[in-house]
């Protein structure tokens, strides 16, 4: 079996800096919301919270995200005391996926 080791696996193995290098090698035109979320999670993991929030700001400034990605991004934003940005992201996601109860639940958690 072939084991594929990407940025997320490197981070889980304690190789966060190698994971960040892998992510930075992705051309800007190919960076999706998943890219920004993963990079933000790794930056948060290594204690670079301010950089994590900057990356999230870039990632969430676009259109709606998949609900699972939006939820994880909202968790990081709340952790960084950016509740308003988390709510705005979840509201955009709720409009794009109105039948997804997870988005409404995430909004309720942020508002609590």
Steps between C-alpha positions, in 0.01 A plus 500: 500500500611850420486744790435854389629757745357845451494812715235375742683173562829685550336722760359197680850350505637810670654637180298820492770707330533245220122504467501879465770476231286248309201730519698806391609307190139495379455774237267780618254434216449144630442591865151415621320555829639165612854632443440805718332299773779241512769768506316688775464181706871425470597857589272483803657166596849653508383797706480756219143607576525844340632351176226238517233770514659689208490184289139436600413858404635427151314170478162616624489824305385313191168336444328231702690191609400141540319476836766277660779739401297803613438338838871430559592850387237646735645303792844649435354848462311474830815374669671817373215722632373573148137405569357755254707361214404145598131593494531675163667192356233270639222728371644488147531123528143467629369691197692267268397183688164583665408136557814419700414491873869499597535861385208616716646308794839665448333843492323424828828394661676818392213712632497320836 
